Amino acid sequence: MSPSLATVLLYSGIIGLFLLDRPVRKRTSTGLWVAFAWLFFVLSKSPALWLQSGTVEYNRSYNLDSNPLNLIVYSALIVFGLIVLAARGNRVGKCLQANWPILLFYSYCLISCVWSDYTLEVSKKWVRCLGDPITILIILTEIEPATALNRLYARLGFVLLPLSVLFIKYYPELGRTFNNSGDSMFRGVTDHKNTLGAVCCVLGLGFLWRFLDHCQNKGALRRRRYLLADSAMLATTVWLLWIANSATSSVCFVTGVMTILACRVAMVRRRRWALHLIVAALVIVPIYAAYFNRDLVTSVGRNPTLTGRTDLWRQCLSIAGNPLVGTGFESFWLGWRVQRIWDLNEGIRLNEAHNGYLEVYLQLGWCGVALLALVVAKSYPRIARGLRSDFSLGGLNLAYLIAALNFNHSESDFRVQYCVWVFFLLAIMSAPSWAKPSGTRVQNEVRTEHKSLLLQAATTSFDEMSPSPERMGWEEALLASARPSAESGDGSAGWMK
């Protein structure tokens, strides 16, 4: 098949996917397109790389350069995002107040720019990194955040995943490249096979969440169309993961799938110890394999040195800055340090430590590591509590949390504008929004619907009510009827439904 014909067929298929997934009614705002645009570049390539022809020129000042096109596009998206959030001030304020650990982490990143050797340059990077939380806030402050997230998965997945297939099979100059050993690797719409694997991991978990929800909602309109679109995307994701040959992303995708499925088991949700046991197993086993028994790594087709990563870790530690506060936000891979790493690894232009935890230590020191640990420690209990009221989205966010923790053992994705980091932010920032005691939710429902219930009660015979209103007030009657469903742990009437 010629590339031109394949392109026409693929674009026709993309249009068909959007028609299959067309919602019954529009329930998302125009501002969601700002989040789509930001995530589109985060999950693929920067605007400059989309238009670039030829190869990237790496030199000592590579990480100091700021492409004018990237600067214009990212600045515009941040400004538009702030305009969208300005109209949602009340909801944004509540969300930020509930996520004070993230605010503390970002504040420390800003302060760390002061002791960087490149204060002005990294300060600009810090401003750019605000696009990640702004995007998440746009999603979470939608009237129906679950619907917004659903639409984002469709818009991103229906475009990026089929385009990756097209680039790999019919446009090798775009979808393929060569690794440091001279072997061909498949990168799709991204700049590296590991990035393609990470994109498939986060989008694949999202489409699995959609697929399971559509399977459960048997009375929904156009259910078969949604299932067909989700199945096509899941099959494409699995194929891309296989052809990208990214072991880390494949392992994280499998652990994410196991987490989502486990959270849909009632016994796991009701017995907290069962959930903790599963999470501990999914987190501890990768830690043991990565740091204590690397012979297990050979079972996924990698050598015990994690493809040379262990040597790189030692090299980075040998030139690390202050152990308490690090070199400053995004400062380690600038100037003489990056040149030293390049000299030690001739012919390889490394740009990260290939370990997210080590990356945080190099940039922000033990203070940054402690703040990151605080973010995770405060988020996990909230996600676990949220499973009782919304096991669907609670399971998805727990899967993203576990996937991010495991992914960063061999990749550095605790960094700005990295896809795993953005979905990690989604998991931890959305957790406080629905992890509320069931009684509080029911009482809120009572207050908002009290007047309508009184009107309905006026036409209802007092003899048909049990117990009678003489013994129980209207508010108490509603609480009594709603409490069993709220406390059963089987419902999914969370904040996003």
N, C-alpha and C positions, 0 to 999 in steps of 0.2 A: 504494500500500500504506500502511495506517495505521501510525503509530509503534508502537502496541501489538502489532500482528501482527508487525511487523518485529523487535520486541524478543523476542517468543516464538520466532520462527524463528532469530534469532541465538543465543539461549541454547541452543536445541536443537543448533545447529551447533557451538557450543563444547563441549557435552557429547559430541557425535559425534567431534570432534577428539581429545578425551582418550581416548575408547574406542579410536579407531584407533591412538593412540600408546601404548596401555597396555603397559608392559614385561612381558616374560616372567616375570621375578622381580624382587622389590624389592631394590635394591642401594644405596639412599641412606638416610641417617639422618634422624631427625625434626628435627635441628638445621638441615637445609637449608631448612626453612620460614622460619627467621629470615632467611637470605640472600634468599629470595624476597620476603619482606615489605619488606626494605630496598630491594631493586632495584625493586620495584613502585612505590614512591614516587619513587625516583630517576628512573625512566623515564616517569613520568606527572606527577603533581602532589603537593604536600605534603598531609598529612591535612586541614589547615585549608582548603585550596583545594578539596578534594573536597566539603566540606560548605558551602562559602561560596556565598551567593547575592548577586548584584549585582556591582559592580566593585570593584577594589582602589583604596584611597585612597592616593595617593602624596603624601608631603610630606618635609620635610627629615629627619625622624626615621624614615622608612620602614625603612631598613636597620638601624636600632638596635632595632626592635621584635622581640620573641620571642613568637610565638603560644603560649599555654599548651598547646593541643592538640598542636601540633608538638613542643613540649618534652617532653610526657609520652610520646608515641608513640616519638619517636627515642631518648629515654633508656631506655625499656623495651627497645627492640630492641638497643641497645648492651649493656645488662646481660645480656639473654638470650644475645647473641652471645659475651660474655665467659665466661658459664657453659658454653656449648658448647665453647669453645676450652680452658677449664680442664681438661676431661676429655681433651684431646688434647695435653697439654703437651709431650711429646717431639717430636711432628711439628711443632707450632707453633714450638718453639725452633729446629729445624733450618731451617725455612722463613724465619724472621726473620734467622737468621745468614747465610743465603745472599743475603738482600736488604738488606744493610747500606746501600746507597745510598738506598733509600727511607726507612729509619729516619733517616738523616742529614738527608734533606730535610724530613721531618715534625718532627724535632727543631729544625731551624732555624726552621721556621714557628712553633713554640712560643716559641722565644727571641725572635723578632721581635715577639711581642705586647708585650714590655717597652717598646719605644720607640713603640708605637702611642698615638695620642691617646685611644683608647678601649680600654684594656687589659682591663678586666673583660669588656666585651661581646665582643671578638674572642677572648678566652680561652674563653668559652662556645662560640663557633663552632668553635674548634679541637677542643674535646672532641667536638662533634657530628661533625666531619670524620673522627673515628676509626672511625665506622661503615663507611666505605668499605673500608679495609684489613681490618677485622674480617670483613666480608662475603667478601672474597676469600680470607682465611685459612680460613674455614669451608668454602669450595669446595675449596681445595687440600689440606686435611687430611682430606677424605673418604677412605674406603677405596678407592673407585674415583672419582677426581676427574672423569674423562671422562664417566662415567655421570651424576654429579651435574650437570655442566655441561649435558649433554644434557637432563636433566629440567628444569633451570631455563629453558632456551630454550623448551621446550614449555609450561611453566606460565605464563611471562611472555608469550610470543608468542600463545598460544591465547586469552588474555584481552585483552591490550592492543590488538592489531592489529584483531580483529573489533569491539571496542568503539569504536575510532576510526572505523571505517567507519559504524557505527550512529550515532554522534554527528554525524558530518558530514552524512549523508544524511537523517536523520530527527529529529535534535534539534539544530538549528542554534544554539540558545541555549547549548549546551554545546560543540559541535564547531566552531563558527565564531566569528570575531571580526573586528575591523577594524584595519588597520594605521594608521600615522601619516598616510598620505595619504587615509584614508577608504575605501580599497578593502577588500573582503572577503577574508579569508584563512582557510584551513582549519587547525585545530590539533588535532583529534581529542581524545584523552584528556590532552593536554599543555596548556601555557599559551601556546604560540607555534608558528608553522609551522616555524621553524628547529629547535625542540626536537623536533617530530614527525619532521622529516627525520632528525635525529640518532638517534632511537629506531629508525626504520626501517633506518638504516644498520647499527647494531650488531646488531640482531636479524636483519636480512636476511642478514648475513654468517654468523651462527650457524646459521640454517636452511640456507644453502648448504653449510656444513660438514657438517651432518647429512645432507643430501640426497646429497652425493657419497660419504660413508661408507656409506650404505645402498645406493647403486648398486654400490659396490665389493664389499660383503659379500653376494654372491649366494646364499649358503647360509643366511642368517639367517632365523629364523622371523618371520612377519608382515612380511616385507620390503615387500610391496606396500602394506600399510596404512601403514607409515612413509613410504614414498615419496609416497603420496597426501596425507598430512597435511603433509609438507614442501613439496610442490608448491603446495598451497593457500596456505600461509603465504608462500611466495616470490611468488606472484601478487599476494597482498594487499599485500605490501611494495612491490612495483614500482608498483602502482596508487596507494598512499598517497604514495610519493615523487613521482610525477608530479603528483598533485593538490595536494600541499603546495608545490610549486614552490620547493624549497630547493636552489639550485644547488650550494652547498658540500656538502651531504649527498649529493647525487646524484653529484658528482665523487668524493667519498670512497668511496662504495659501489662505483663502477666500478673505482677503483684497488684496492679491497679484493678484488673478484672476480678481477681480473687477478692479484693476488698469490697468492690461494689456488690458482687454476688453474696458475700457473707453478710453484708449489712441488710440484705433483703430477707434474711432468715430471722423469724420472730424470736427464736431462742437466743440468738446473739444479741439482739437489741434489748431484750428483757433482762438478761443476765450480764451485768457489766463486766464480770470477770472473764466471760467468754470473749467479749470484744477485746479486752486488754490483752488476753492471751494470743489472739490472732494477730493483733497489731505488733505485739512484741516479737512474735516469730517472723513476721514480714520485715521487720526493721533489723533485728539482731542477726539473722542469717547472712544478709549482705555485708554487714559490718565484719562478721567473723571471716567471711570469704575474702574481703578486700584487705584486711589488715593482719589477720592471724593465721589463716590457712589458705594461702593463695593457690594451692593445688586444686581447690574447688573451682577456681576460675577456668581451668582447662576444660571443665564440663560444658562451658558455653563457647568453646572454640577460641580462647585467648590464652596467652602464655602467662606464667606466674608473675612477670614484671608488669602486667597490665599494659602491654605494648609499649614498654619503655617509660611508663608513667612514674614508677618508683624512683628511677634515676632522676627524673625531672624534679620530683618532690625534694630530693636531697639537694639538688642544685639551687632551688628556690630558697630553701631554708638557710643555705650557706650565705646568702646575700640579703637576708631579711632585715628589715629595719627595727625600730623599737618594738620589743615584744609586747609592751603594754598597749600602745596606741597604733602601731603599724606605721606604714609609710604615708598614710593619708588616702582619702577616697580615690579609687581608680588611679593610684600613683605608682604602683609597683612596676607596671609594664610601660614605663616611660623612661627615656634617657638612658643612662649608663647601665641600668639593671637589665633592661630588655636586650641591650647589645651584648652584655655578658652571657646571657642565656643563649643568644644566637651564636656566639663564638664557641660555646661549649657543645652546641648541637649544629654542626656545620651543615648547611643546606636546608635546615628546617627553621621556618619563621614562626616560632611559637608566640602565642598571644594570651595564654592563660596557663594556670598551674595544673589543669585537668584534675582538680579536686576542689569542690566548692568550699569546704570547710577550711582547707589550707589557704584558699584565695581570700576568704574573709580575714583570716589571721594575718596574712601578708599586708593587706590593705588597711585593716582597722585594728589589728592587734587583739589581745585577749579581751579587751573591752567590747569590741565588735562581736566576737564569738559569744560572749556572755549575753549581749543584747539579742542576738539571733536565737540563742537558747531560750531566752525569756519569751520571745515571740512564739516559739513552738510550744513552750510549756503552758502559756496562757491560752493558746488556740485549741490544743488537742482536747482538753476537758469540755470546752464549749461545743466542739464538733460532736463529741461522744454524747453529750446531753441532747443535742439537736436531733440525733437519730430517733429519739422517742417521739418526736412530733413530726418529723419529715425524714423518713429513712431513705427516700430517693435522693434528694439533694445532699443530705448528710453523708450518704455513702459515696457520692461523687467527690465531695470535698475532702473526705478522709482519704480517698484514693489519690487525689492530687497531693495531699500532704505527704503520704507515704512514698509516692513516686518521686517527689522532690528530694526527700531525705535520702533515698537510695540512689537517685541519679547523680547526686553530687559527690559520691565516693570516687567517681572516675571522670567526671566532667565538672566544669566551673559554671554553674548556672545560677548561683546566688549573686547575679550581677544584673545591672540595668539592661532593659530591652532584650532579655533572654526569655524565650518562650516558657521554659519551666518556671522561672521566677515569677512571671506574670500570673500564671495559673496557681502558683503557690500563694501569691497575694490574694487571688480570688478566694481560695479555700479559707485562709485565715481571717480575711476581712469580712466575709459573709457569715462566718460562724456565729458572732454575737447577735446577729439579726434574728435568728430563729431559735437559738438555744435558750429559751425562756421556760420557766415552770409552766406546766399545763394550766394550773389554776389561774395564772395571770392572763393567759390567752383567753380563757373562758370568760373571765371577768370583763375583759375588754369587749368581747362579743356581746356580753350582757348590756354594757353601757351603750354601745352603738345601735343595738337593735331593740332597746327597751321600749321606745315609743311605738314601733311597729307591732311589737308583741301585745302591747296594751290595746291597740286598735283591733287586733285579731281576737283578743280575749273578750272584747265587748260583744262579739257575735257568737261566742261559745257558751254553751250551757254549763252552769256551775256544777250541775249534777254529774257531768261526764268527766270532771277533772278528779284525778287521784294523785296525791292527797288533795283535799279541798283547799281553796284559797283562804278559808278561815284559819287553817293550820299552817299554811305555807304561802309566803308571798310570791309574787311573780318572779322576782329575781332569784329567789332560792329555788323555785321550781325549775327554772332554766339551768341553773348551776347543777342541780341534781340530775337533770336529763343529759347534760353535756359532759359531766365529769367522767362517766365510764368510758366514753369513746376517747376522751383526751388522755386518760391514764392507762389505756390498754396497751399503748406502744405499737399498735398495728396501723394507726392512721397515718395519713400523709398530708394533713391539713396544715402544713407549716406556713411560714410567712410568704413563701414564694408561690403558693398554689393559688 
